[in-house]
Amino acid sequence: MTTNLRPQSKEETVSRRPLLHRLEVDSVVVFRALHLGDMLCAVPALRALRASLPKARITLVGLPWARQFARRFHHYIDDFVAFPGHPLLPEQETRHEELTPFYAGLCTRRFTLALQLHGNGVVTNEIVAGFGARAMAGYCAGKAVATERTVLFPYPEVGAEPDRLLRLVERLGASAAGDYLEFPLAPEDRQELEASGIAAGLVPGNYICVHPGAKKRSNQPEHRWPPQRFAEVADRLAAEFGVGVVLTGTADDADLVGETARHMQARAVNAAAPISIGAMAALMKNARLLLCNDTGVSHVAAGLRLKSVVIFSRADIARWAPLDRDKHRCIWDPDAQRSGAVLQHARALLAGTDPNRQRRAGLWPYF
């Protein structure tokens, strides 16, 4: 696709009708090749896009794992194409032998619009330009670009991730359909959980989930809260509220979950098993609270409306914290010295303490 990236004057850019109002859009290809939490943050933008283009065919281009994301959000996404990678993107190894058929296949589809929902566009705008769509939109580094077929807005350096993405599609002409996250559960999620036996004996509403792991690329000790801190808080909550404790994680988290269990006095259910994220979400759905690092499950909890306490050690808390700060308490603790604050907010959520009362008591803000 040939694009004219000539920056326009502020007056010319502002005077244009939004792109979605100027085009007859019958197909959209969306690029966002990231992991679970990042993908869930895009749901409000995808929801707004679908509401504004109810008859358009929307295709997601993402990491291979995200085929299951597209199936889960089939009410917003009609089709999925696996991205073979790019040397300058760190999420996966590039499958060079697949690049030519990948781009050729997308170009033959003749999409009306290619939407770049993957960062500031320094690398990804050239990727998306190669999809061969009639028009292209997204964020860019530097000045805005506005031509008849290309609209790129300066990337916002501040703000929550769901809001940044939602703001983009709004500026293209979509109407917001809510900024909340979702994680719809399917019958097979519950069936898989039941078949695993992990939830056997658990009383719905009478256990908490503790997730001591972090996403694989950041699962170093300095990027997550120590297992002994999770164990300490879990023990106190179990003793004070009489709740069971379920230690969640992927199969890769087994050692970390086992270490957390060894530090605990209370008995805990070890749920670090080779189950899908859907089955794990079904387990979390019936919990009273999630205690976790800043990782994808915090966004799953937001989608499930499950109360949570999220500990941040390195990530941008203003960007990645859930939007509902009453239901989801986010603690900045890179040195693992604030277990008392984590415990206080977990207690408040379990007890249903009025957030305004906490503010008056000096527990707010809690970053």
N, C-alpha and C positions, 0 to 999 in steps of 0.2 A: 504494500500500500504506500502511495506517495502522499506525504502530509506536508502542509505548509505550516511551519512552526514559527512564523513571523510574529513577534509580540505586537499586540494592538494597543492603541491608546486606551486610557481608562474610560474615556467617553464612548469610544467605539465598542469596547467590551460591554459596558453597562447597558448600552442602547439595544443590544441584540436580544431577541426573544430567547428564552431558555431552549437548549438543544432539543429536549424531548417534545417541545411545542412546535418545533420547526420541521421535525422529521416524521415520516410515517414509519414507525418502528415496528417491524414484524418479527425481528430476531435480535437477540443480544448475546454477546459472549463476554463473560465476566472473568477476569484473571485475578486470582488470589491463591497463591501456592504456598500455604502456610500450615501450621499445626492446629490442634483442636481449639485451644483458647482463642487464638487469633481468628479462626474461622467463625466461632460463635459470636465474636464481636461484630462480624459483618451481617448478622441476621437482621437487625433493624433496617439496614440499607437495602438488603435483598427484599425484605417485606414491603418497603416503600416502593421499590422498583416494580414488584409484582402488582401492587395496588394501582400503580399508575399505568402499567402496561399489561392489563389482564389477559390479552389475547396473544401477546408476544411469546415466542419460544426462547427461553432463557437457558443458556448453556454455561456451565461452570468449568473453567480450566484450573486444575489444582493438583496438589501432590497426589500420588496414586491412592493413598489411604482415604482421601476425601470422597471417593466414590460412595462410601457409606454415609458421609455427610450429605451428599446430594440426595441419596435415597431417603434419609431421615427428613430432609426439608424439601420433599418432592412437591409440596404446595407452592414453593417459590422457585424451584429449579427443575427444568424439564430434562436436561441432558448433562452428561459429564464427559470430559476428555482429560486423560492423565497427562500432566506436563512432564516432559522428559528431562527437565533441568536446564540450568545455565551455569557456566563456569563462575560467574560472579554472584550467584545466589547460594547461600550456605545450607539450605534445608535438605538437599539431597545430592548424591553424585549424578553428574550429567551422563545420560545415556546417548552418546553422540550418534550412534547408528540410527536412532529414532527421530533425530531433529528434522531431517528433510521431509519424511512422510508426515510428521506432526504438523509442520507449517503448511505443507501442500494440502493436507486434508482440511485444515481450517479455512484456507483460502477458497477451496471449492464450495464451501457452505455459503459464501457471500452474505455474511452477517450485515445487518443494518448498522449496528453499533457495537463497538468494542469498548468495554469499560474496565479501566485499570484501577483495581481496588487493592493494590499491593504496594504500599509505601509511597515515597516521594517521587518515584518515577525515574530516578537517575539511571537505573538499569532496566526497570520494567516497562518504561514507555516504548523503548525500542522493541522489546519482546512483543508487546501488544500491537504495535504498528505493523508487525509481521503477520497479523491474523487476517489481513486483507479486508477488513470491514469498510463499509462506505463512510462511516464516521467513527471518531475516537474521542474518548473523554477520560479524565482522571486528574490526578494531582501532578505537579511538577516542581522541581527545585528552581527557584528564581522567579522571574516575572511571568505573569499570566500569558497564555497563548489563546487567541480566539480567532479562528478562521471559520469559513462556512462549514467545514467538516471536522474541525479539530478544536476541542475546548479543554484547556488544561488550566487548573487553578493552582495558585501557590500553595504548597503543602503547609498545613497548620502545624507549628512546632509545639503547641500546647493543646490540652484538652483530652478528654477521655476517648479511647479508641472507637467505641461505638458511635460517639457523637461526631468524630472526624469523618467517618465513613458516611454516616447519615447526612451530614451537612453537604457532602459532595453531591449525592443524588438529589437533594433538595435544590441545590443551585443549578442542576441540570433541568429542573422542572417537575420533579416528583414531589408529591405531598407526603409529609411524614405520617407514618402509620404507627407511631409509638416507638420509644427508644428502649423498651424492655428486651431482655434476652429470652430465648425459648430453648427448651430441650424436650421435644415431644417423645414420649415413650411408645414403643410398638409392642404388640402382644408377644412377639418373639423375644423381646428384651426380658420380660417377666418369665417367660418359659425357660430361657437360658439360665436365669438366676435360680429358678426353682430346681432345674436339673443339676446345677452345680452343688447344691446342698449347703452353700455358704450361709443362706438366710434361715436354715432350719433352727428352730428354737428362738429366733429373734422376735420380740414383740414389737409390732409397728408403733412408732412414736415413743419407744422406751430405750432407744440406743443413740449413741453419737458415732459419727464416722471421723476417724483421724487419718489423714493422708500425709505421711511424712516425706514422700518423694517429691521430685520436681521433674520437669521435662528433661529428656535425656541429655540434650546439649548443655544444660545448666545444672546437671545433677552432681556438682562438686560440693564439698562441705561448705565452702564459703558462700554458696548460692542458695543455701537452704538452712532452715532451723535444725538444730541438732536433735537426734532421736531422743536423748535423755530429757530435753525440754518438752517434747510432745508427750513423753511418758509421764512426766511430772504433772502437767496440766490434766491429762486424761485421768490419772489416779485421783486427783482432787475432785474432779467433776463426778467421777463414778461414786466416790464416797459421799459427796454432798447431795447429789440428786438421785442416787440409786439407779443410774442409767447403765446399760451395757456399753461396751466399747468395741467398735469394729475397726480394725486397721486395714485401710484400703490401699491399693496400689496395683500396678501392672506386675506381670511376672518378673520383669526386670528389677522391680523394687523389692523382691523377696528378701534379700539380705538386709536391706534398710528397715523393712517392716519387722523382720525377726529381731533386729537389734532394739527397736523400739519396744517390742514385747518383752524382751529380756530385762529392760530397765523398769518395767511396770510391776507394781504390787498386785493390782487388780487383774483378773482374768480378762483376756481380750480375744476376740475372734479374728483370726488371721485371714483376711480376704485378698491377699496379694496372690491372685491366681490368674491363669490364662483365660480370663473372661473378657468379653467385649466391653467397650465403654458404655454401650447401651445397657448391658446387664449390671454394670457397676452403678449406672444412674438409677436403675430400678431399685438397687439396694439403698442408695442415698435418698431416694424419694420418701421412704418411710422413716428416715432418721429425724432426730430433733435438731441436730446441729452438725456442721462440718467444721473441723479444725484442720487447716492445711497451709502449705506454702503457697506463694504466688505461682500458680500453674494452672493448666487447663481445667482441672476439676472445680476451681473456684468459679469459673464461668458456667460450668454445668450446674453448680449449685444455684447460681443466679437464675438460670433458665428454669430450674425446678422450683423456684421460690423457697429454697431451703436456707435457713439462717446459717451464717458462717462467720468464722474468725479467720482472717487471711494474714499470714505473716510475710512481710516483704523484707528481703535481704539485699537486693541489688537493683531490681527493676524499678522503672519510673512509676511510682505509686499513683500519681495523678492521672497517668495514662491508662493503667491497667486495673485499678480498683473498680469493683462493681459500682454501678451508679446509685443504688439504694444504700445509702450510708447508715440507715437505721437497722436494716436487716442484715447487712454485711459489714462487719467491723474490720478495718484494715490497720495493721500495726506495723510501723517501721522499726525493725529491730535487726540491723546487720551484724551486731555484736552478740546477739542472743542473750541480752541482759534484761529483757522486759517481760519475762514470764508472768510477773505479777499483773501487768496490764492486760496481757492475753487472757489470764484467768478471770480478771474482773469483767471483761467484756463477754466472755463465754458465759459466766454466771448470769449476767444481765439478760442475755438472749434466752437462756434456758428458763429464767424466772419470769420473763416477760416484763422486765422493768421498763418503765416509760423513759424513752430517750431524753425527753425534756428534763426529767429529774436527774439524769446522769449529767446533762450539760450544767445544771445548777450545782451539782456536786463536784464539778471540775474535771470530769472524765472525758470531756469533749472540748475541742477536737482531739482525735486519738491518733493522728498520723505521727 
